[in-house]
Amino acid sequence: MPRTRKSGEGGLYHDEKRDLWIGVVDVGLNENGGRKQKRVSSRSQSKARDKLRALQAEIDSTGSPLGNKTVAAWSEYWLANICEPKMKPQPFRTYRSYINNWILPAIGRKNLKEVRPSDLRTIYDKMKAKGLSSSSQLKAHNVMSSMFEAARFERLVTANVTKDIHRPKAGKTTRGTLSPDQTLRILQAAASRPDGSKWLVSLYAGIRQGERLGATLDSVDLERGLFTVHWNMVEANYKHGHEGECSAKSAGRCPTKQLVIPDGVEYRVLKGRFVLLPPKSGESRTFPLPQSLLTALEQHMAELSLRPNPYGLLWPDSDGSPIDSRHDQQQWKTLLDDAQVASEGVTTHWARHTAISDFTAAGVPDRTIGEVVGHKSPGVTGNYQHVSSKDAADAMQKLSDRRR
């Protein structure tokens, strides 16, 4: 009596007509109750047997064959269905950029299960040859690590190939900061500019660019002398607003386009793609204002009340619209020129770095600096005081005294 082959066991036979060795494995039952089978083939008996064993190993590991999904097909699904719904716009754009520019050109046509550590090294070598830093190589590695880990969860691969290779090491970078003399000249130049108060707050409290552009009128409590970071302004991504094909080449040109907002996140739509999301930490923070900043903000808000401000922003453009990141950078460059400070390579983030550096130079503890600038390191996340505490007030006063 012939032996009944159980699901997952395989058989190997020779097809004389096609001169092929065929390996076959039962993988369960179909919807009609019939056997589902998976086949492999080769003209070589030994190669067919190796393919059969690999297929059996897949079934033993995941419960079903892995299939032949390519890196390109999986990355498209992963970005649209796993990343985009939960990621903030800028990190998502970064993920997509690394995939389109580096990952797909190298391994896009490969099956997920066929990607080897050597393929990843090829990507890093090409990035290095193009002059990209080890930090950029590490970012590419992290993107692939997330992508292959999601593929493992979906049982498209048996293991995450990025775990089998040493991660690129990020090189140490020097944070750009302004000298005390440069900082004083910028503060003096800002005092006579209509947008001066936003640069004063940036240089004293180290708020991020998005936090500056997304600051609202209720951020300032003039009576209590407090500033609260409620929002971070971002330029959201668009997606097509209907099912099926769209004649528009990009989602931004789709007549029924929709903004992509991370699931479960509080938000406010301003204008076009400009959206207010919670700060990077996910929580608002409040810090005290020294008298010089309080006076500047009081004067700014009085002048702001006389012109259009439909979105209630603290530092809107002249017509009341949100200021985009590029315009903000140009305003910063103009301020540097007014202060006779070389502006080449000096981004708005230097204001944040300078505030942190000056706090440190003034002897302010790291925990208190974190309270003000919203920079939570793993070691102190659970030890934060309320940011309007006496320690934070003393820190702001030390910085104010240092800059007289």
C-alpha positions, 0 to 999 in steps of 0.5 A, a space after each residue: 500500500 503506497 504511503 500517504 504523504 503528509 503536508 510539508 513532505 516532498 517528493 521528487 520525480 523526473 518528467 521525461 517529456 520536459 527532461 526536468 526533475 520536479 520537486 513537489 510539496 503539499 502545502 495544505 488544502 484549497 477552498 474546495 478541499 483539494 490538495 495545494 501543492 508547491 513545485 520546484 524544478 531543475 534539469 539537475 536532480 541534485 539542484 532540484 533536491 536542494 530547491 525542494 529542501 529549501 522549500 521544505 525549510 521555508 514551510 517548517 519555519 513559517 508554515 507556508 511557502 515564502 513566495 517570490 515577492 521582490 524587494 521593490 514590490 514589498 517596499 511599495 506595499 510596506 511604505 504605503 500600508 505600514 509606514 505612511 499611516 503611522 509616520 510623521 511626514 518628514 521621516 516618511 519622506 526620508 524613508 522613501 528617499 533612501 529606498 528610491 535612491 539607494 535600495 531599489 537600484 541595488 536590490 529592487 529586482 531581487 526576491 526578498 528571500 534571496 537578499 544576502 549580507 553581501 548585497 547590503 555591503 554593496 549598497 553601503 560601498 556605493 553610498 561611500 563612493 558617492 561621498 555619503 557619510 557613515 551616518 547616511 549609510 547607517 540610516 539606509 541600514 535602519 530603513 532596510 532593517 525595519 523593512 525586512 523585519 516587517 517582511 519577517 512578521 508577514 512571513 515573507 522571509 524566515 529571517 531579517 538579513 540586516 541582523 547578519 551584518 555589522 551595522 555601519 558606525 555613525 561618525 561623530 559630527 560637530 554640532 554647529 554653534 555660534 560664538 558668544 560674539 556672533 550670538 550677541 550681534 545677532 541678538 542686537 540685529 534681531 531687536 530691530 526686525 519685525 520677526 526679531 522675537 522669533 529669533 530671540 526665543 530660538 536663541 534663548 530656548 532652542 526651539 526647533 524650526 517646526 516648533 517656531 513655525 507652528 507656534 500659536 498665539 496661546 503659546 505665550 502667557 504674558 501674565 505669568 511669563 511663560 512660553 508653551 510649545 504646543 505644536 510642530 508645523 510640518 508639510 504633510 504628504 498627499 495621497 490619491 483621494 479615490 480608489 483605482 487609477 488616477 490620471 494624475 502622475 503625482 498625488 499632489 495633482 490628484 483632484 481628490 487628493 487627501 492629506 496623510 496624517 499619522 493614525 491617532 495623532 491630534 492635528 490641525 490643518 492650516 493651509 494646503 499641506 501645512 499641518 500642526 502636529 504635536 512636538 517631536 516628544 509627543 508632549 507640549 512643554 512650558 518654559 519661563 521667559 526672561 524679561 527681555 523676551 517677554 517685553 519683545 513678545 508683548 510688543 510683537 503681539 501688539 503689532 500682530 493684532 493690527 494685521 491679518 492672522 487667520 490661523 492664529 500663528 505667533 509668527 506668520 508671514 506678512 499676509 497671515 499665511 504659515 511660513 514654510 521652512 525655506 522662507 524661514 531659512 532665508 529670513 535667518 540668512 538675512 538676519 545673519 547678514 544684518 549682523 555681519 555673521 557669515 551665513 554659509 552653511 549656518 542653518 536655523 538649527 544652529 540657533 538651537 545648538 547655540 542655546 544648548 551650548 550656552 546653557 552648558 557653558 553657564 553650568 546648567 544641568 543637562 536635565 534642566 536643559 532638556 526641560 527647556 529645549 525638549 531634548 529627552 535622553 534615555 537616561 533622564 526621560 523619567 526624571 523631568 520636572 515641570 518646565 516652569 520650575 525654579 531650576 528652569 527659571 534660574 537657567 533662563 536667567 543665567 543665559 540672559 546674564 551671560 548675554 548682556 
